[in-house]
Amino acid sequence: KSVFSFSLLFLLVAFITNFSRTFSNDDGVPIIDTGFVPIHTYSRYFIVPSFFGIRSGRLKLVKTGDSNCPVTVLEEDFTSDRGTSVKFSIIGTSYDILTGTPIEIEFTKKPDCVESSKWLVFVDKAIQKSCVGIGGPENYPGMEILNGTFNIQKYGSFVYKFVFCLDGSNICSDIGWFNNGEGGGRLILTNYQISAFVFFETWAYEDEVVKSLA
């Protein structure tokens, strides 16, 4: 009962304070990658911070708390590595991904200790944050996993943010970062320090590296 009460109270604060910020008149428009091409479900992308500076790094998976498996998504500090690519999937026959469209996000590589590399949100009571991770209930003993979907929304010119919406409601929250002294910032549900990203198609990055070495 106490776990439920804590989770309910925390979620009300996390979502309601951010409710008015997560809906946009730009919903339903194509999401454009760094090559000025709409992103789609049949390619792979690096998610790259939209600016250079202290948090200009890749998304990576780390071990947090008492976990023996790297399942928490972290935006790493001080690196030019683009990290592990992701792929997107949507329900339906369309290949193009539009702003506000419910999507699944999945890393193209995963540790052996998880069954799935799809993104999810779990409540970490130790830091009182709802964090983005991968895996399943077996990777989060004693923690609550929130049922919901992700979507992408505009956050500037060719710059985007991730949003998480609870199933069965219109309650959504932006995804930002939280520095817990882990070598970067966890991706969390928040209305502060929102993380802004661009999408770099993997083949374009590989082609860029080849040209630079030629």
Secondary structure as GFF3:
##gff-version 3
##sequence-region A 1 214
A	DSSP	alpha_helix	2	16	.	.	.	ID=ss1
A	DSSP	three_ten_helix	19	21	.	.	.	ID=ss2
A	DSSP	beta_strand	45	49	.	.	.	ID=ss3
A	DSSP	beta_strand	59	62	.	.	.	ID=ss4
A	DSSP	beta_strand	72	76	.	.	.	ID=ss5
A	DSSP	beta_strand	86	89	.	.	.	ID=ss6
A	DSSP	beta_strand	104	107	.	.	.	ID=ss7
A	DSSP	beta_strand	120	124	.	.	.	ID=ss8
A	DSSP	beta_strand	129	133	.	.	.	ID=ss9
A	DSSP	three_ten_helix	137	139	.	.	.	ID=ss10
A	DSSP	beta_strand	144	146	.	.	.	ID=ss11
A	DSSP	beta_strand	148	156	.	.	.	ID=ss12
A	DSSP	beta_strand	159	166	.	.	.	ID=ss13
A	DSSP	beta_strand	172	179	.	.	.	ID=ss14
A	DSSP	beta_strand	184	189	.	.	.	ID=ss15
A	DSSP	beta_strand	197	201	.	.	.	ID=ss16
A	DSSP	alpha_helix	202	213	.	.	.	ID=ss17
###
